[in-house]
Amino acid sequence: MDSDLAVLIETVNFAAEKHKNQRRKDPDGTPYINHPIGVARILSHEGGITNIQVLQAALLHDTVEDTNTSPAELQAQFGATVAGIVQEVTDDKSLSKQERKRLQVEHAPHCSHEAKLVKLADKLYNLRDLNRCTPVGQYCHQHCHYQYHCHFQYQYNITKGQSPQHWKQQ
Ligand SMILES: [Mn+2]
């Protein structure tokens, strides 16, 4: 039960249970779990990441923010390191969207390397999704392409600790 494979299966099963009633915002209503699995896949297949705790955190990265999972529950199930990475990439949903974005910008340069990996893979997955299709009830196609370009630059800048502002002039 303690092999890396068993741990990874246990983690993806936990995430699947937690997200079981959620759907993505694409027109197909893709099951939400496709997203965290895809984020972990970006890290393993494109990033060459083999650190199992980073891959676990990728699988679990939206459980605290978007489901009834508590940080203590993650810590009890998967240990303090994994729970800590998830906590670093979790926004406080009681704040306004604008305030959450502001805090992301403020915190990103000070995040651990592991949390930056998960955050960037998360953003990359979402940007590819935005490029692939228009979310239900949002944006025209052309606007998606504009956002794709701008947000990638934005995320890159803030994880480097640079000003996120300059792309706004483009
Ligand atoms: Mn996510």
Backbone and ligand atoms as CSV (ligand in chain L), in Angstrom:
chain,resi,resn,atom,element,x,y,z
A,1,MET,N,N,0.824,-1.216,0.000
A,1,MET,CA,C,0.000,0.000,0.000
A,1,MET,C,C,0.850,1.255,0.000
A,2,ASP,N,N,2.110,1.112,0.388
A,2,ASP,CA,C,2.931,2.307,0.468
A,2,ASP,C,C,3.744,2.586,-0.794
A,3,SER,N,N,3.580,1.734,-1.809
A,3,SER,CA,C,4.344,2.003,-3.023
A,3,SER,C,C,3.863,3.313,-3.645
A,4,ASP,N,N,4.761,3.960,-4.417
A,4,ASP,CA,C,4.395,5.229,-5.051
A,4,ASP,C,C,3.151,5.080,-5.919
A,5,LEU,N,N,3.074,3.954,-6.618
A,5,LEU,CA,C,1.916,3.752,-7.496
A,5,LEU,C,C,0.618,3.706,-6.703
A,6,ALA,N,N,0.647,2.953,-5.603
A,6,ALA,CA,C,-0.555,2.838,-4.768
A,6,ALA,C,C,-0.935,4.193,-4.182
A,7,VAL,N,N,0.069,4.961,-3.779
A,7,VAL,CA,C,-0.179,6.299,-3.222
A,7,VAL,C,C,-0.824,7.198,-4.275
A,8,LEU,N,N,-0.302,7.098,-5.500
A,8,LEU,CA,C,-0.838,7.936,-6.581
A,8,LEU,C,C,-2.282,7.545,-6.916
A,9,ILE,N,N,-2.557,6.249,-6.948
A,9,ILE,CA,C,-3.930,5.785,-7.214
A,9,ILE,C,C,-4.865,6.250,-6.091
A,10,GLU,N,N,-4.386,6.147,-4.857
A,10,GLU,CA,C,-5.193,6.598,-3.722
A,10,GLU,C,C,-5.510,8.096,-3.839
A,11,THR,N,N,-4.526,8.855,-4.308
A,11,THR,CA,C,-4.694,10.304,-4.435
A,11,THR,C,C,-5.695,10.658,-5.531
A,12,VAL,N,N,-5.572,10.002,-6.688
A,12,VAL,CA,C,-6.484,10.321,-7.791
A,12,VAL,C,C,-7.902,9.859,-7.438
A,13,ASN,N,N,-7.998,8.772,-6.691
A,13,ASN,CA,C,-9.322,8.301,-6.257
A,13,ASN,C,C,-9.956,9.303,-5.287
A,14,PHE,N,N,-9.158,9.827,-4.371
A,14,PHE,CA,C,-9.640,10.835,-3.413
A,14,PHE,C,C,-10.165,12.063,-4.167
A,15,ALA,N,N,-9.366,12.543,-5.129
A,15,ALA,CA,C,-9.770,13.725,-5.904
A,15,ALA,C,C,-11.040,13.444,-6.706
A,16,ALA,N,N,-11.130,12.254,-7.299
A,16,ALA,CA,C,-12.310,11.895,-8.097
A,16,ALA,C,C,-13.564,11.877,-7.230
A,17,GLU,N,N,-13.436,11.337,-6.024
A,17,GLU,CA,C,-14.588,11.311,-5.101
A,17,GLU,C,C,-15.018,12.737,-4.739
A,18,LYS,N,N,-14.039,13.575,-4.470
A,18,LYS,CA,C,-14.340,14.941,-4.044
A,18,LYS,C,C,-14.970,15.783,-5.154
A,19,HIS,N,N,-14.528,15.557,-6.387
A,19,HIS,CA,C,-15.019,16.375,-7.509
A,19,HIS,C,C,-16.159,15.687,-8.263
A,20,LYS,N,N,-16.713,14.615,-7.702
A,20,LYS,CA,C,-17.601,13.747,-8.500
A,20,LYS,C,C,-18.839,14.439,-9.047
A,21,ASN,N,N,-19.313,15.482,-8.392
A,21,ASN,CA,C,-20.523,16.157,-8.883
A,21,ASN,C,C,-20.228,17.439,-9.659
A,22,GLN,N,N,-18.965,17.699,-9.958
A,22,GLN,CA,C,-18.605,18.959,-10.611
A,22,GLN,C,C,-18.270,18.756,-12.083
A,23,ARG,N,N,-18.563,19.789,-12.870
A,23,ARG,CA,C,-18.269,19.780,-14.300
A,23,ARG,C,C,-17.454,21.008,-14.661
A,24,ARG,N,N,-16.639,20.908,-15.703
A,24,ARG,CA,C,-15.941,22.076,-16.238
A,24,ARG,C,C,-16.946,22.979,-16.937
A,25,LYS,N,N,-16.486,24.204,-17.275
A,25,LYS,CA,C,-17.421,25.155,-17.878
A,25,LYS,C,C,-17.468,25.057,-19.400
A,26,ASP,N,N,-16.809,24.057,-19.990
A,26,ASP,CA,C,-16.840,23.940,-21.452
A,26,ASP,C,C,-18.215,23.460,-21.916
A,27,PRO,N,N,-18.528,23.649,-23.202
A,27,PRO,CA,C,-19.871,23.289,-23.696
A,27,PRO,C,C,-20.203,21.804,-23.483
A,28,ASP,N,N,-19.197,20.937,-23.449
A,28,ASP,CA,C,-19.456,19.510,-23.235
A,28,ASP,C,C,-19.730,19.174,-21.771
A,29,GLY,N,N,-19.456,20.115,-20.858
A,29,GLY,CA,C,-19.603,19.809,-19.438
A,29,GLY,C,C,-18.682,18.666,-19.026
A,30,THR,N,N,-17.440,18.751,-19.436
A,30,THR,CA,C,-16.443,17.720,-19.106
A,30,THR,C,C,-16.370,17.503,-17.596
A,31,PRO,N,N,-16.284,16.243,-17.143
A,31,PRO,CA,C,-16.128,16.003,-15.699
A,31,PRO,C,C,-14.943,16.795,-15.131
A,32,TYR,N,N,-15.120,17.413,-13.981
A,32,TYR,CA,C,-14.096,18.300,-13.422
A,32,TYR,C,C,-12.758,17.582,-13.206
A,33,ILE,N,N,-12.831,16.300,-12.832
A,33,ILE,CA,C,-11.615,15.548,-12.494
A,33,ILE,C,C,-10.620,15.500,-13.664
A,34,ASN,N,N,-11.139,15.661,-14.918
A,34,ASN,CA,C,-10.207,15.713,-16.061
A,34,ASN,C,C,-9.163,16.810,-15.867
A,35,HIS,N,N,-9.567,17.906,-15.204
A,35,HIS,CA,C,-8.657,19.048,-15.033
A,35,HIS,C,C,-7.470,18.727,-14.111
A,36,PRO,N,N,-7.699,18.312,-12.847
A,36,PRO,CA,C,-6.525,17.990,-12.010
A,36,PRO,C,C,-5.668,16.851,-12.565
A,37,ILE,N,N,-6.298,15.867,-13.208
A,37,ILE,CA,C,-5.498,14.797,-13.834
A,37,ILE,C,C,-4.645,15.397,-14.957
A,38,GLY,N,N,-5.239,16.288,-15.737
A,38,GLY,CA,C,-4.500,16.929,-16.827
A,38,GLY,C,C,-3.364,17.809,-16.334
A,39,VAL,N,N,-3.578,18.473,-15.197
A,39,VAL,CA,C,-2.521,19.313,-14.613
A,39,VAL,C,C,-1.342,18.435,-14.167
A,40,ALA,N,N,-1.664,17.312,-13.512
A,40,ALA,CA,C,-0.598,16.385,-13.096
A,40,ALA,C,C,0.129,15.833,-14.322
A,41,ARG,N,N,-0.624,15.612,-15.395
A,41,ARG,CA,C,-0.022,15.068,-16.625
A,41,ARG,C,C,0.921,16.076,-17.290
A,42,ILE,N,N,0.565,17.357,-17.268
A,42,ILE,CA,C,1.468,18.382,-17.805
A,42,ILE,C,C,2.804,18.308,-17.066
A,43,LEU,N,N,2.720,18.187,-15.730
A,43,LEU,CA,C,3.955,18.142,-14.931
A,43,LEU,C,C,4.762,16.885,-15.223
A,44,SER,N,N,4.089,15.733,-15.306
A,44,SER,CA,C,4.843,14.485,-15.492
A,44,SER,C,C,5.317,14.319,-16.928
A,45,HIS,N,N,4.439,14.569,-17.909
A,45,HIS,CA,C,4.783,14.276,-19.302
A,45,HIS,C,C,5.506,15.412,-20.003
A,46,GLU,N,N,5.183,16.657,-19.650
A,46,GLU,CA,C,5.832,17.783,-20.327
A,46,GLU,C,C,6.939,18.377,-19.467
A,47,GLY,N,N,6.733,18.364,-18.141
A,47,GLY,CA,C,7.715,18.965,-17.244
A,47,GLY,C,C,8.763,17.974,-16.751
A,48,GLY,N,N,8.511,16.675,-16.976
A,48,GLY,CA,C,9.471,15.678,-16.505
A,48,GLY,C,C,9.538,15.584,-14.992
A,49,ILE,N,N,8.476,16.029,-14.322
A,49,ILE,CA,C,8.470,16.017,-12.856
A,49,ILE,C,C,8.202,14.595,-12.350
A,50,THR,N,N,9.063,14.112,-11.471
A,50,THR,CA,C,8.887,12.769,-10.910
A,50,THR,C,C,8.648,12.810,-9.401
A,51,ASN,N,N,8.724,13.988,-8.819
A,51,ASN,CA,C,8.462,14.144,-7.385
A,51,ASN,C,C,6.992,13.819,-7.107
A,52,ILE,N,N,6.765,12.707,-6.414
A,52,ILE,CA,C,5.391,12.240,-6.240
A,52,ILE,C,C,4.550,13.218,-5.440
A,53,GLN,N,N,5.159,13.948,-4.524
A,53,GLN,CA,C,4.382,14.896,-3.722
A,53,GLN,C,C,3.879,16.079,-4.555
A,54,VAL,N,N,4.664,16.485,-5.536
A,54,VAL,CA,C,4.209,17.535,-6.452
A,54,VAL,C,C,3.060,17.010,-7.316
A,55,LEU,N,N,3.197,15.766,-7.791
A,55,LEU,CA,C,2.131,15.173,-8.619
A,55,LEU,C,C,0.858,14.980,-7.801
A,56,GLN,N,N,1.011,14.580,-6.543
A,56,GLN,CA,C,-0.160,14.459,-5.658
A,56,GLN,C,C,-0.825,15.819,-5.445
A,57,ALA,N,N,0.005,16.826,-5.191
A,57,ALA,CA,C,-0.550,18.169,-4.966
A,57,ALA,C,C,-1.287,18.660,-6.208
A,58,ALA,N,N,-0.767,18.318,-7.396
A,58,ALA,CA,C,-1.450,18.697,-8.641
A,58,ALA,C,C,-2.824,18.030,-8.713
A,59,LEU,N,N,-2.893,16.758,-8.355
A,59,LEU,CA,C,-4.171,16.026,-8.385
A,59,LEU,C,C,-5.168,16.602,-7.383
A,60,LEU,N,N,-4.636,17.133,-6.285
A,60,LEU,CA,C,-5.492,17.609,-5.192
A,60,LEU,C,C,-5.675,19.127,-5.183
A,61,HIS,N,N,-5.077,19.835,-6.173
A,61,HIS,CA,C,-4.904,21.289,-6.013
A,61,HIS,C,C,-6.202,22.084,-5.885
A,62,ASP,N,N,-7.326,21.557,-6.401
A,62,ASP,CA,C,-8.588,22.304,-6.288
A,62,ASP,C,C,-9.532,21.728,-5.238
A,63,THR,N,N,-9.098,20.745,-4.459
A,63,THR,CA,C,-10.037,20.099,-3.525
A,63,THR,C,C,-10.426,21.021,-2.371
A,64,VAL,N,N,-9.473,21.779,-1.847
A,64,VAL,CA,C,-9.803,22.658,-0.718
A,64,VAL,C,C,-10.600,23.869,-1.203
A,65,GLU,N,N,-10.194,24.409,-2.356
A,65,GLU,CA,C,-10.867,25.608,-2.879
A,65,GLU,C,C,-12.278,25.315,-3.380
A,66,ASP,N,N,-12.474,24.167,-3.991
A,66,ASP,CA,C,-13.736,23.920,-4.713
A,66,ASP,C,C,-14.588,22.770,-4.178
A,67,THR,N,N,-14.153,22.085,-3.123
A,67,THR,CA,C,-14.976,21.012,-2.547
A,67,THR,C,C,-14.990,21.181,-1.024
A,68,ASN,N,N,-15.587,20.232,-0.331
A,68,ASN,CA,C,-15.696,20.344,1.136
A,68,ASN,C,C,-14.444,19.837,1.871
A,69,THR,N,N,-13.353,19.625,1.139
A,69,THR,CA,C,-12.122,19.107,1.750
A,69,THR,C,C,-11.453,20.165,2.628
A,70,SER,N,N,-11.015,19.762,3.819
A,70,SER,CA,C,-10.298,20.701,4.692
A,70,SER,C,C,-8.796,20.444,4.608
A,71,PRO,N,N,-7.985,21.476,4.904
A,71,PRO,CA,C,-6.528,21.263,4.932
A,71,PRO,C,C,-6.139,20.151,5.908
A,72,ALA,N,N,-6.840,20.060,7.047
A,72,ALA,CA,C,-6.520,19.019,8.033
A,72,ALA,C,C,-6.777,17.621,7.463
A,73,GLU,N,N,-7.827,17.513,6.677
A,73,GLU,CA,C,-8.145,16.228,6.045
A,73,GLU,C,C,-7.024,15.815,5.081
A,74,LEU,N,N,-6.555,16.762,4.292
A,74,LEU,CA,C,-5.460,16.461,3.356
A,74,LEU,C,C,-4.201,16.060,4.118
A,75,GLN,N,N,-3.946,16.782,5.194
A,75,GLN,CA,C,-2.745,16.484,5.982
A,75,GLN,C,C,-2.812,15.079,6.585
A,76,ALA,N,N,-3.992,14.714,7.093
A,76,ALA,CA,C,-4.156,13.380,7.691
A,76,ALA,C,C,-4.026,12.285,6.636
A,77,GLN,N,N,-4.546,12.548,5.449
A,77,GLN,CA,C,-4.547,11.523,4.388
A,77,GLN,C,C,-3.204,11.440,3.665
A,78,PHE,N,N,-2.606,12.605,3.398
A,78,PHE,CA,C,-1.460,12.618,2.471
A,78,PHE,C,C,-0.201,13.272,3.037
A,79,GLY,N,N,-0.267,13.734,4.290
A,79,GLY,CA,C,0.923,14.294,4.924
A,79,GLY,C,C,1.041,15.803,4.779
A,80,ALA,N,N,1.923,16.370,5.587
A,80,ALA,CA,C,2.040,17.828,5.684
A,80,ALA,C,C,2.615,18.465,4.424
A,81,THR,N,N,3.515,17.771,3.743
A,81,THR,CA,C,4.148,18.378,2.557
A,81,THR,C,C,3.133,18.593,1.447
A,82,VAL,N,N,2.375,17.526,1.138
A,82,VAL,CA,C,1.363,17.629,0.079
A,82,VAL,C,C,0.300,18.655,0.466
A,83,ALA,N,N,-0.175,18.572,1.715
A,83,ALA,CA,C,-1.201,19.514,2.178
A,83,ALA,C,C,-0.678,20.951,2.102
A,84,GLY,N,N,0.595,21.143,2.404
A,84,GLY,CA,C,1.194,22.482,2.374
A,84,GLY,C,C,1.251,23.060,0.970
A,85,ILE,N,N,1.599,22.227,-0.014
A,85,ILE,CA,C,1.651,22.706,-1.406
A,85,ILE,C,C,0.244,23.099,-1.859
A,86,VAL,N,N,-0.746,22.247,-1.535
A,86,VAL,CA,C,-2.133,22.558,-1.917
A,86,VAL,C,C,-2.565,23.878,-1.269
A,87,GLN,N,N,-2.189,24.055,-0.002
A,87,GLN,CA,C,-2.576,25.284,0.692
A,87,GLN,C,C,-1.989,26.514,0.014
A,88,GLU,N,N,-0.756,26.380,-0.469
A,88,GLU,CA,C,-0.103,27.522,-1.128
A,88,GLU,C,C,-0.816,27.948,-2.407
A,89,VAL,N,N,-1.473,26.987,-3.075
A,89,VAL,CA,C,-2.127,27.332,-4.353
A,89,VAL,C,C,-3.645,27.506,-4.183
A,90,THR,N,N,-4.091,27.548,-2.933
A,90,THR,CA,C,-5.522,27.691,-2.656
A,90,THR,C,C,-5.866,29.149,-2.367
A,91,ASP,N,N,-6.856,29.665,-3.102
A,91,ASP,CA,C,-7.340,31.030,-2.857
A,91,ASP,C,C,-8.376,31.019,-1.743
A,92,ASP,N,N,-8.487,32.152,-1.050
A,92,ASP,CA,C,-9.537,32.325,-0.042
A,92,ASP,C,C,-10.812,32.766,-0.745
A,93,LYS,N,N,-11.756,31.833,-0.838
A,93,LYS,CA,C,-12.980,32.093,-1.611
A,93,LYS,C,C,-13.922,33.101,-0.939
A,94,SER,N,N,-13.623,33.462,0.312
A,94,SER,CA,C,-14.480,34.452,0.964
A,94,SER,C,C,-14.148,35.862,0.465
A,95,LEU,N,N,-13.020,35.993,-0.257
A,95,LEU,CA,C,-12.633,37.306,-0.785
A,95,LEU,C,C,-13.202,37.510,-2.188
A,96,SER,N,N,-13.267,38.760,-2.616
A,96,SER,CA,C,-13.755,39.047,-3.965
A,96,SER,C,C,-12.752,38.512,-4.986
A,97,LYS,N,N,-13.249,38.296,-6.224
A,97,LYS,CA,C,-12.370,37.776,-7.264
A,97,LYS,C,C,-11.190,38.713,-7.495
A,98,GLN,N,N,-11.473,40.008,-7.477
A,98,GLN,CA,C,-10.421,41.004,-7.703
A,98,GLN,C,C,-9.349,40.925,-6.606
A,99,GLU,N,N,-9.800,40.772,-5.361
A,99,GLU,CA,C,-8.865,40.685,-4.245
A,99,GLU,C,C,-8.056,39.380,-4.311
A,100,ARG,N,N,-8.708,38.293,-4.718
A,100,ARG,CA,C,-7.993,37.015,-4.858
A,100,ARG,C,C,-6.893,37.130,-5.905
A,101,LYS,N,N,-7.210,37.783,-7.035
A,101,LYS,CA,C,-6.208,37.955,-8.101
A,101,LYS,C,C,-5.057,38.824,-7.597
A,102,ARG,N,N,-5.402,39.853,-6.836
A,102,ARG,CA,C,-4.363,40.744,-6.311
A,102,ARG,C,C,-3.414,39.977,-5.386
A,103,LEU,N,N,-4.001,39.133,-4.520
A,103,LEU,CA,C,-3.185,38.359,-3.586
A,103,LEU,C,C,-2.336,37.309,-4.314
A,104,GLN,N,N,-2.899,36.742,-5.415
A,104,GLN,CA,C,-2.103,35.793,-6.216
A,104,GLN,C,C,-0.828,36.462,-6.714
A,105,VAL,N,N,-0.994,37.681,-7.211
A,105,VAL,CA,C,0.147,38.436,-7.733
A,105,VAL,C,C,1.148,38.707,-6.617
A,106,GLU,N,N,0.619,39.090,-5.446
A,106,GLU,CA,C,1.483,39.429,-4.317
A,106,GLU,C,C,2.237,38.195,-3.799
A,107,HIS,N,N,1.563,37.055,-3.746
A,107,HIS,CA,C,2.147,35.861,-3.133
A,107,HIS,C,C,3.017,35.027,-4.081
A,108,ALA,N,N,2.700,35.057,-5.376
A,108,ALA,CA,C,3.353,34.121,-6.312
A,108,ALA,C,C,4.882,34.091,-6.230
A,109,PRO,N,N,5.551,35.248,-6.180
A,109,PRO,CA,C,7.023,35.185,-6.164
A,109,PRO,C,C,7.581,34.532,-4.898
A,110,HIS,N,N,6.769,34.475,-3.839
A,110,HIS,CA,C,7.262,33.937,-2.561
A,110,HIS,C,C,6.848,32.490,-2.342
A,111,CYS,N,N,6.121,31.916,-3.299
A,111,CYS,CA,C,5.695,30.511,-3.171
A,111,CYS,C,C,6.896,29.584,-3.276
A,112,SER,N,N,6.732,28.375,-2.737
A,112,SER,CA,C,7.769,27.355,-2.890
A,112,SER,C,C,7.876,26.965,-4.361
A,113,HIS,N,N,9.008,26.379,-4.726
A,113,HIS,CA,C,9.200,25.908,-6.098
A,113,HIS,C,C,8.107,24.911,-6.474
A,114,GLU,N,N,7.768,24.029,-5.540
A,114,GLU,CA,C,6.750,23.003,-5.794
A,114,GLU,C,C,5.383,23.643,-6.093
A,115,ALA,N,N,5.031,24.658,-5.310
A,115,ALA,CA,C,3.741,25.328,-5.520
A,115,ALA,C,C,3.726,26.081,-6.848
A,116,LYS,N,N,4.868,26.669,-7.232
A,116,LYS,CA,C,4.943,27.364,-8.521
A,116,LYS,C,C,4.722,26.397,-9.676
A,117,LEU,N,N,5.303,25.203,-9.553
A,117,LEU,CA,C,5.107,24.192,-10.605
A,117,LEU,C,C,3.621,23.878,-10.778
A,118,VAL,N,N,2.943,23.633,-9.658
A,118,VAL,CA,C,1.515,23.281,-9.715
A,118,VAL,C,C,0.707,24.459,-10.264
A,119,LYS,N,N,1.017,25.657,-9.798
A,119,LYS,CA,C,0.263,26.838,-10.228
A,119,LYS,C,C,0.428,27.086,-11.729
A,120,LEU,N,N,1.655,26.985,-12.217
A,120,LEU,CA,C,1.880,27.236,-13.643
A,120,LEU,C,C,1.222,26.171,-14.508
A,121,ALA,N,N,1.296,24.907,-14.075
A,121,ALA,CA,C,0.648,23.832,-14.838
A,121,ALA,C,C,-0.868,24.027,-14.837
A,122,ASP,N,N,-1.399,24.485,-13.709
A,122,ASP,CA,C,-2.834,24.784,-13.591
A,122,ASP,C,C,-3.231,25.873,-14.591
A,123,LYS,N,N,-2.456,26.958,-14.606
A,123,LYS,CA,C,-2.756,28.066,-15.512
A,123,LYS,C,C,-2.611,27.630,-16.968
A,124,LEU,N,N,-1.563,26.867,-17.243
A,124,LEU,CA,C,-1.333,26.415,-18.618
A,124,LEU,C,C,-2.502,25.551,-19.098
A,125,TYR,N,N,-2.954,24.653,-18.249
A,125,TYR,CA,C,-4.103,23.802,-18.598
A,125,TYR,C,C,-5.325,24.669,-18.900
A,126,ASN,N,N,-5.594,25.646,-18.041
A,126,ASN,CA,C,-6.777,26.491,-18.224
A,126,ASN,C,C,-6.672,27.352,-19.484
A,127,LEU,N,N,-5.458,27.826,-19.775
A,127,LEU,CA,C,-5.278,28.642,-20.978
A,127,LEU,C,C,-5.452,27.801,-22.236
A,128,ARG,N,N,-4.965,26.584,-22.211
A,128,ARG,CA,C,-5.172,25.693,-23.362
A,128,ARG,C,C,-6.651,25.395,-23.552
A,129,ASP,N,N,-7.349,25.241,-22.439
A,129,ASP,CA,C,-8.792,24.996,-22.492
A,129,ASP,C,C,-9.512,26.204,-23.086
A,130,LEU,N,N,-9.072,27.386,-22.680
A,130,LEU,CA,C,-9.665,28.629,-23.173
A,130,LEU,C,C,-9.406,28.766,-24.672
A,131,ASN,N,N,-8.241,28.319,-25.108
A,131,ASN,CA,C,-7.883,28.376,-26.515
A,131,ASN,C,C,-8.653,27.335,-27.325
A,132,ARG,N,N,-8.993,26.228,-26.667
A,132,ARG,CA,C,-9.687,25.112,-27.330
A,132,ARG,C,C,-11.160,25.430,-27.544
A,133,CYS,N,N,-11.787,26.060,-26.557
A,133,CYS,CA,C,-13.219,26.307,-26.678
A,133,CYS,C,C,-13.638,27.473,-25.793
A,134,THR,N,N,-14.762,28.042,-26.123
A,134,THR,CA,C,-15.300,29.156,-25.347
A,134,THR,C,C,-16.099,28.619,-24.172
A,135,PRO,N,N,-15.760,29.033,-22.943
A,135,PRO,CA,C,-16.560,28.588,-21.795
A,135,PRO,C,C,-18.005,29.037,-21.943
A,136,VAL,N,N,-18.927,28.239,-21.459
A,136,VAL,CA,C,-20.349,28.574,-21.565
A,136,VAL,C,C,-20.620,29.927,-20.926
A,137,GLY,N,N,-21.290,30.787,-21.695
A,137,GLY,CA,C,-21.692,32.086,-21.160
A,137,GLY,C,C,-20.581,33.100,-21.041
A,138,GLN,N,N,-19.426,32.822,-21.644
A,138,GLN,CA,C,-18.321,33.779,-21.512
A,138,GLN,C,C,-17.637,34.056,-22.839
A,139,TYR,N,N,-17.178,35.266,-23.003
A,139,TYR,CA,C,-16.233,35.686,-24.043
A,139,TYR,C,C,-16.524,35.187,-25.472
A,140,CYS,N,N,-16.283,36.027,-26.417
A,140,CYS,CA,C,-16.292,35.580,-27.806
A,140,CYS,C,C,-14.943,34.929,-28.104
A,141,HIS,N,N,-14.861,34.218,-29.204
A,141,HIS,CA,C,-13.658,33.447,-29.515
A,141,HIS,C,C,-12.409,34.331,-29.607
A,142,GLN,N,N,-12.578,35.461,-30.277
A,142,GLN,CA,C,-11.433,36.355,-30.457
A,142,GLN,C,C,-10.902,36.841,-29.104
A,143,HIS,N,N,-11.813,37.116,-28.203
A,143,HIS,CA,C,-11.419,37.588,-26.884
A,143,HIS,C,C,-10.630,36.508,-26.150
A,144,CYS,N,N,-11.015,35.238,-26.363
A,144,CYS,CA,C,-10.285,34.128,-25.755
A,144,CYS,C,C,-8.816,34.156,-26.167
A,145,HIS,N,N,-8.575,34.374,-27.460
A,145,HIS,CA,C,-7.196,34.382,-27.943
A,145,HIS,C,C,-6.412,35.528,-27.319
A,146,TYR,N,N,-7.067,36.676,-27.182
A,146,TYR,CA,C,-6.427,37.817,-26.548
A,146,TYR,C,C,-6.083,37.477,-25.098
A,147,GLN,N,N,-7.038,36.875,-24.402
A,147,GLN,CA,C,-6.823,36.517,-23.001
A,147,GLN,C,C,-5.709,35.480,-22.863
A,148,TYR,N,N,-5.694,34.534,-23.788
A,148,TYR,CA,C,-4.677,33.480,-23.769
A,148,TYR,C,C,-3.290,34.099,-23.760
A,149,HIS,N,N,-3.080,35.006,-24.695
A,149,HIS,CA,C,-1.783,35.654,-24.809
A,149,HIS,C,C,-1.473,36.468,-23.546
A,150,CYS,N,N,-2.417,37.294,-23.157
A,150,CYS,CA,C,-2.184,38.205,-22.038
A,150,CYS,C,C,-1.970,37.457,-20.728
A,151,HIS,N,N,-2.794,36.460,-20.468
A,151,HIS,CA,C,-2.691,35.783,-19.185
A,151,HIS,C,C,-1.443,34.946,-19.062
A,152,PHE,N,N,-0.954,34.392,-20.182
A,152,PHE,CA,C,0.279,33.627,-20.077
A,152,PHE,C,C,1.423,34.554,-19.692
A,153,GLN,N,N,1.475,35.703,-20.344
A,153,GLN,CA,C,2.510,36.690,-20.018
A,153,GLN,C,C,2.383,37.117,-18.551
A,154,TYR,N,N,1.152,37.319,-18.146
A,154,TYR,CA,C,0.843,37.752,-16.783
A,154,TYR,C,C,1.346,36.751,-15.756
A,155,GLN,N,N,1.011,35.473,-15.958
A,155,GLN,CA,C,1.420,34.444,-15.007
A,155,GLN,C,C,2.931,34.284,-14.999
A,156,TYR,N,N,3.530,34.336,-16.177
A,156,TYR,CA,C,4.975,34.208,-16.263
A,156,TYR,C,C,5.639,35.321,-15.466
A,157,ASN,N,N,5.154,36.528,-15.658
A,157,ASN,CA,C,5.738,37.668,-14.959
A,157,ASN,C,C,5.615,37.534,-13.449
A,158,ILE,N,N,4.440,37.173,-12.969
A,158,ILE,CA,C,4.275,37.197,-11.519
A,158,ILE,C,C,5.043,36.070,-10.832
A,159,THR,N,N,5.217,34.922,-11.495
A,159,THR,CA,C,6.001,33.878,-10.835
A,159,THR,C,C,7.478,34.242,-10.829
A,160,LYS,N,N,7.880,35.124,-11.741
A,160,LYS,CA,C,9.261,35.605,-11.754
A,160,LYS,C,C,9.440,36.788,-10.802
A,161,GLY,N,N,8.345,37.219,-10.190
A,161,GLY,CA,C,8.425,38.353,-9.286
A,161,GLY,C,C,8.479,39.681,-10.011
A,162,GLN,N,N,8.109,39.654,-11.322
A,162,GLN,CA,C,8.124,40.900,-12.087
A,162,GLN,C,C,6.738,41.530,-12.083
A,163,SER,N,N,6.703,42.776,-12.497
A,163,SER,CA,C,5.407,43.456,-12.570
A,163,SER,C,C,4.489,42.763,-13.557
A,164,PRO,N,N,3.237,42.510,-13.161
A,164,PRO,CA,C,2.289,41.913,-14.104
A,164,PRO,C,C,1.673,42.948,-15.030
A,165,GLN,N,N,2.071,44.209,-14.860
A,165,GLN,CA,C,1.318,45.295,-15.475
A,165,GLN,C,C,1.596,45.523,-16.953
A,166,HIS,N,N,2.832,45.243,-17.424
A,166,HIS,CA,C,3.195,45.802,-18.729
A,166,HIS,C,C,2.365,45.237,-19.880
A,167,TRP,N,N,1.861,43.992,-19.740
A,167,TRP,CA,C,1.100,43.421,-20.855
A,167,TRP,C,C,-0.178,44.175,-21.138
A,168,LYS,N,N,-0.651,44.923,-20.132
A,168,LYS,CA,C,-1.914,45.652,-20.328
A,168,LYS,C,C,-1.800,46.707,-21.419
A,169,GLN,N,N,-0.548,47.119,-21.693
A,169,GLN,CA,C,-0.375,48.158,-22.716
A,169,GLN,C,C,-0.339,47.556,-24.120
A,170,GLN,N,N,-0.274,46.221,-24.228
A,170,GLN,CA,C,-0.144,45.608,-25.543
A,170,GLN,C,C,-1.450,45.678,-26.336
L,1,MN,MN,MN,-7.213,24.304,-11.128
